[in-house]
Each structure stands twice: as structure tokens, then as C-alpha cells.
Amino acid sequence: MTALHWAWSTGDVEHFRVPYLYHKLQAIRFVTDQLAHPDAVVHDGTIAAVSSLALVENALGSVDVVSSHLRGLAKIKELQGKDRRPKEMGLLQRMILMAARSVSSRPVWDILDISRTDFVHQSMIISLLRVALRPIYSLNILGNSCDSEEPLSEVLARKAPYPRASDSSVLAPLRSVDSSRSGFIACYFYLYVIMRESSVDSFILNWFVEQLLADVCRTEAPMQKGEYSPSLWFWSVMFGACATMAAKPIDDRETSQIKVIRDVYLDKISLVSQVLKIKNWEAAKSILRLFAWEDDFDGDKELKAVWEEAVWQGDGKRSK
């Protein structure tokens, strides 16, 4: 993961290959060792390793390999106790599924307009379009796995992933940063829906939140100048705030880090609400609806609480 992010920052592909292959091999060895011990298979460390492999492979465009990791993660979840496989998913997962359903029902010309890529765009938005319209596996299938009598890993094993990848046994050239980052973020949507739990390992979550926040910060000035859609930016910061709520910190340092990032998102929500002159939650929903929203969304009250916390407890009054 670190090698990939370093390559994004520097553009140095040659020095990316060796550390990537070394750490990939180490992660595969770790997972293989864990699989030999029934108690270790379901450990969060195993899930983090499989998730990391999937994320990086999707950033590189290796869909065949990613689909294998996703099936493996589904199998691990099946081996966990029922308390780790809740029927009701967390807000983040429900928002991902709602967005995918909503986006996939939009007219084609709307999608073309949203996905237009120029110097101001957000990888998260492109990623949502990707998983909604050209998914590796249907998010609807992943989200409804608890209602199926057949184990999810067996369902996925029968379904061939969307044919996009080249030979997965070869390390393909690193794609453009935009394409690679959107693939990286898109993979999170599959991972979180498979994991189902309302709170997830902070190590994995932090990489996700970091990329979401980088998008938001990069497009903030263009948004204020009218060069980037304020409604898309509003959707993004609401989604980002939900992502911070999914953290499962293991110590005070992680708790403090997540709180700082969450407060940043709440400040962004307050800012864009002023830009769009949003005065109440109904007006906020009308803005969310411009990209992705369902009137019967079961996370309405939870999102309303996030927006009200940002707007009514902002202006320097938020607790530090």
C-alpha cells in the first residue's frame, strides 16, 4: 500500500516494482500461514492482509486477482461468528449500496456529464460510477448475501468478473494516477459491503479516508469558484463523514486521529451548506438527490444527524 502511494506521489514506476513484489509476496505468505490455523483465519489481521492485496491489485487493474481475493474475504466472513456477520449493515455500507442503485438508474447523458474527467474531478465519484455500471461483482448480490441460503463465496465462484483485466500473472505497467486511484477507491466499496460490520479496522479505513479527503481538499477551491459542482462536493463530504464513523480504533492515538479527520469533514459540510444556502435537512436532501439519493433510504435519520451536527455545532463551537 505504501509503495503504491509513493508511486502515485513521485511517478517513479521503476522503484515501485521491487518493493511492491516483495511486500505482495510477504502478504501472501502471511495469509497462507493464517489459513493453516482455523482460529487465525478469522482474525482482523488476516482480513487486513487480504483486503490490502485486493486494494493494490485493483489499483493495478488485475481484476482476476481481485475477484479471487474478494471470494476469499467472503469465505473468511462466513467462518466468523454471527456477531461479525450482522444482518443490518453500517451506515457507510448502506450509503454505498444506495448510491450504486441510484446512479445505475440515471439516464446515460447524466452519467456522461458526471464522469467527464478534467483537471477538477474526484476519484471517489468516478469510482462509484465504476462499481455501479461496470462492477467486478454486483454490489446488490454482495449486499443481499445474508438473505441467500447459499454462501456468498460459492455465489461469487460461479459468477465470472467483468472481463477487463489483462494477464494477471504479469505485473502490468502502473496505470495513470487517476485511473489507479479510482480503482483503489472502488475496491473499498466491495470490501466494506462484504465485511458488513458498522465499524472496520482502522488500518484499512485510514488509507480510504486519506484518499477521500485528498479529493475533497483538491477540489475545494474550484468548488468555491464555481469550477466544480457544489452538489457533487456536498455529496462527497457527507460520504466522507460517514466513512469516519466506520472506524474501529484500537487506541487513543487512532481515536484522536479519526476525530480530527471527522471534524475536518464536519467543517467542510458546514462550508458547502453555506455556499449552497442549505437551511434545513429537506433542502440538503434535494442537493444529495442531484447525484445519488433514494427517498426511502434507511439511513436518512443518521445522515440528518451528521448534517445537523456540522451546521448547528460549527462556527468554532464544535468540541475539540
Number of C-alpha atoms within 10 A of each C-alpha: 16 13 18 22 16 14 18 19 10 10 15 12 16 10 13 19 17 12 13 17 13 10 15 18 13 13 18 14 12 15 19 13 13 17 15 10 10 10 11 14 21 21 13 12 16 21 22 20 20 23 23 22 21 26 27 25 24 26 25 24 25 22 23 21 17 26 23 17 21 24 18 18 25 23 18 19 21 17 15 14 10 10 8 15 17 14 15 13 19 21 23 25 25 20 23 23 22 20 21 24 18 16 22 18 13 12 9 11 9 12 17 11 9 16 17 10 13 7 8 16 23 25 26 24 21 23 23 23 22 19 24 24 16 15 19 24 18 18 21 14 16 22 23 13 20 16 10 10 7 10 14 22 20 12 15 20 13 8 12 11 19 14 11 11 16 13 12 15 9 8 15 14 11 20 15 13 17 16 16 21 25 23 27 28 25 27 26 22 19 26 21 24 24 25 24 25 20 21 20 20 16 20 16 18 21 18 17 21 21 13 19 22 19 13 20 23 11 13 20 20 12 16 20 14 10 10 13 18 16 21 19 21 23 25 22 24 23 21 19 26 26 21 24 24 18 21 22 17 18 11 8 9 10 16 14 13 13 23 16 14 18 20 18 17 23 24 21 24 27 23 19 21 22 12 13 14 11 17 11 13 16 11 14 19 19 15 20 19 17 12 20 22 21 16 9 8 11 13 15 16 11 11 19 17 12 16 21 16 16 25 23 11 15 18 11 8 8 14 7 8
